[in-house]
Amino acid sequence: MSGTPPGRHARRLGTATLVVVLVGALTLGGIGSVAAGDRVAIISTDPATVTAQSGDEFTVDVLLYGEGSHDGSGASSVTLAAQYHPEYLEITDVERGPWLEQDDETDVYANQTLAHEQGTALSTQWRDPVAGGATGMARIATLTVSVAPDAPPGETAIAFGESEVELATDWPMPVVGESATVVIDGGETQLESFDHPDVDSLSADANATTVDENSDADTTTVPLDALSNSVPGLAVVSGIAIVVGCAALAVRTLRSD
């Protein structure tokens, strides 16, 4: 037998077990939910392909499908990010659609930001009160798009991959954005892509124009800053911090033994 009292074996086992339990609980209950994700939100357009001539203007409906999270929570806000090549296209207007309007218990607000030089148009929409959130499939916006008069023949895209959907639980929902294809002057060549800046930087860009779509609303508009008050990843960071702290405590206990 070694000189280690039996009680120390028990304490070591108990500390190690505590760490394992905490790590497992946080992984399965918190961090794991991020990896597993909730049901995916899908953005598509109608029509999916637009045929236009240089100098034309057209509209395209943007559809959103989302069934919310597995616990039944719907979406509280949507930031639709439509990105394009500014030498070929320009989104001149984003009209809010009815997707978030699914009951009489809440109001829906929206702002649009047009940043043509950055090839991006945003429609930020949110419910107040959230009232469980929105689900299903409907139009989230209608885009008005102009084709540049000197645009070359070819195919270019309007992409939505940087869009965000936030659930009523303050967790983001994974988004799959299906691009709309614009065929200019019947061209079959894939036109070059554009390096878009980060969407979060657009609000501070001097060339971006933000329009409050609620100026005629009867109720008070919720400030956009209210959307950033919650930090969906904070629970994950806190969980990791707890795990690291427990692990450090276990190491100190073992070393002291």
PyMOL commands that set and color helices and strands:
alter all, ss='L'
color gray80, all
select helices_A, chain A and resi 6-36+116-118+199-204+224-228+234-256
alter helices_A, ss='H'
color red, helices_A
select strands_A, chain A and resi 41-46+49-52+57-66+75-83+89-96+107-115+120-128+136-147+154-158+164-167+172-173+175-177+180-184+209-212
alter strands_A, ss='S'
color yellow, strands_A
deselect
rebuild
show_as cartoon
